[in-house]
């Protein structure tokens, strides 16, 4: 998997981390990430999906209501969140690869309370894999990697590859959370 530590420690820029990666690399990285997430939940059952973990540091600045700001996320919640974010970045990356710069979001997130079984979590991850890989198929043969956007000073200008791997970084940021929830649910 791609090591995001240098980016997190601000030793490299997102553009430097993305340099040289090809659509085929992005396919392989996507498959690695989904496979890792599936491995983390391999031993989980339905009860693990709705198990509310102990998470005293829980905080969601984008919560729909103030009551949900400090809500500990269930496994189902984390899975729909990470897949929605990576799909969004993949779709936006496809536009950049075509030379299209547009403002706004491209996000669709499954309502997390509707995900109550481990089969749904696995299906959501596989669906996300299919969708993300499909976005790479719409990239032109010669992607417009000179076209960049900047939506965050922290990450600076990013082209289609950078935009795509930003979703993988977000996935990686939640791997520990998925592992912790699965572990707590087993003891639970």
BELPEQUI-V212011 format. One record per pair of residues at least 24 apart in sequence whose C-alpha atoms are under 8 Angstrom apart, sorted by the first residue. I is the first residue (numbers start at 1). GAP is how many residues later the second one is. D is the distance in whole Angstrom. If there is no record, write none. Layout:
BEGIN
i | gap | d
I | GAP | D
I | GAP | D
END
This chain:
BEGIN
i | gap | d
1 | 28 | 6
1 | 31 | 6
1 | 32 | 7
2 | 27 | 7
4 | 165 | 7
13 | 142 | 6
13 | 143 | 7
14 | 141 | 6
14 | 142 | 7
14 | 143 | 8
14 | 144 | 7
14 | 148 | 6
15 | 141 | 8
15 | 142 | 7
15 | 143 | 6
15 | 144 | 7
15 | 147 | 6
17 | 145 | 8
18 | 143 | 6
18 | 144 | 5
18 | 147 | 7
21 | 140 | 7
22 | 139 | 8
23 | 113 | 6
23 | 138 | 8
26 | 135 | 8
26 | 138 | 8
26 | 139 | 8
27 | 106 | 6
27 | 109 | 8
29 | 139 | 8
30 | 99 | 7
30 | 102 | 8
30 | 103 | 7
30 | 138 | 7
31 | 98 | 7
33 | 135 | 7
33 | 138 | 7
33 | 139 | 8
34 | 91 | 6
34 | 92 | 8
34 | 95 | 7
37 | 88 | 8
37 | 138 | 7
37 | 141 | 8
38 | 84 | 7
38 | 87 | 8
40 | 138 | 7
40 | 139 | 6
40 | 142 | 7
41 | 137 | 8
41 | 138 | 8
41 | 141 | 6
44 | 74 | 7
44 | 138 | 7
44 | 141 | 8
44 | 142 | 8
45 | 72 | 7
45 | 73 | 6
46 | 70 | 7
46 | 71 | 4
46 | 72 | 5
46 | 73 | 8
47 | 70 | 8
47 | 138 | 8
48 | 27 | 7
48 | 70 | 8
48 | 133 | 8
48 | 134 | 6
48 | 137 | 5
48 | 138 | 7
49 | 25 | 6
49 | 26 | 5
49 | 27 | 5
49 | 66 | 8
49 | 67 | 6
49 | 68 | 6
49 | 69 | 6
49 | 72 | 8
50 | 24 | 5
50 | 25 | 7
50 | 26 | 7
50 | 66 | 6
50 | 67 | 8
51 | 24 | 7
51 | 130 | 8
51 | 134 | 6
51 | 137 | 8
53 | 128 | 6
53 | 131 | 6
53 | 132 | 7
54 | 130 | 8
74 | 107 | 7
75 | 103 | 6
75 | 106 | 6
75 | 107 | 7
76 | 36 | 6
76 | 37 | 8
76 | 39 | 5
76 | 40 | 7
76 | 41 | 8
76 | 45 | 6
77 | 35 | 5
77 | 36 | 7
77 | 38 | 8
78 | 96 | 8
78 | 100 | 7
79 | 42 | 6
79 | 45 | 8
79 | 46 | 7
80 | 29 | 6
80 | 30 | 6
80 | 31 | 8
80 | 32 | 6
80 | 41 | 8
80 | 44 | 7
81 | 28 | 7
81 | 31 | 8
82 | 88 | 7
82 | 89 | 6
82 | 92 | 7
83 | 26 | 8
83 | 41 | 8
83 | 42 | 7
83 | 45 | 6
83 | 88 | 8
84 | 24 | 6
84 | 25 | 5
84 | 26 | 8
84 | 44 | 8
85 | 82 | 6
85 | 85 | 7
86 | 46 | 8
86 | 78 | 8
86 | 80 | 8
86 | 81 | 4
86 | 82 | 6
86 | 84 | 7
86 | 85 | 7
87 | 41 | 7
87 | 44 | 7
87 | 45 | 6
87 | 80 | 7
88 | 79 | 8
89 | 74 | 6
89 | 75 | 5
89 | 76 | 8
89 | 77 | 7
89 | 78 | 5
90 | 42 | 6
90 | 45 | 6
90 | 46 | 8
90 | 73 | 7
90 | 74 | 5
90 | 77 | 7
91 | 41 | 8
91 | 44 | 6
92 | 68 | 8
92 | 71 | 7
92 | 72 | 8
93 | 66 | 8
93 | 67 | 4
93 | 68 | 7
93 | 69 | 8
93 | 70 | 5
93 | 71 | 5
94 | 41 | 6
94 | 42 | 7
94 | 44 | 7
94 | 45 | 6
94 | 66 | 7
95 | 65 | 8
96 | 48 | 7
96 | 49 | 8
96 | 51 | 6
96 | 52 | 7
96 | 63 | 7
96 | 64 | 5
97 | 42 | 6
97 | 43 | 7
97 | 46 | 5
97 | 47 | 5
97 | 48 | 6
97 | 50 | 8
97 | 62 | 8
97 | 63 | 5
98 | 41 | 6
98 | 42 | 6
98 | 45 | 6
98 | 46 | 6
99 | 44 | 8
99 | 45 | 5
99 | 48 | 6
100 | 47 | 8
101 | 46 | 8
101 | 47 | 8
101 | 48 | 7
END
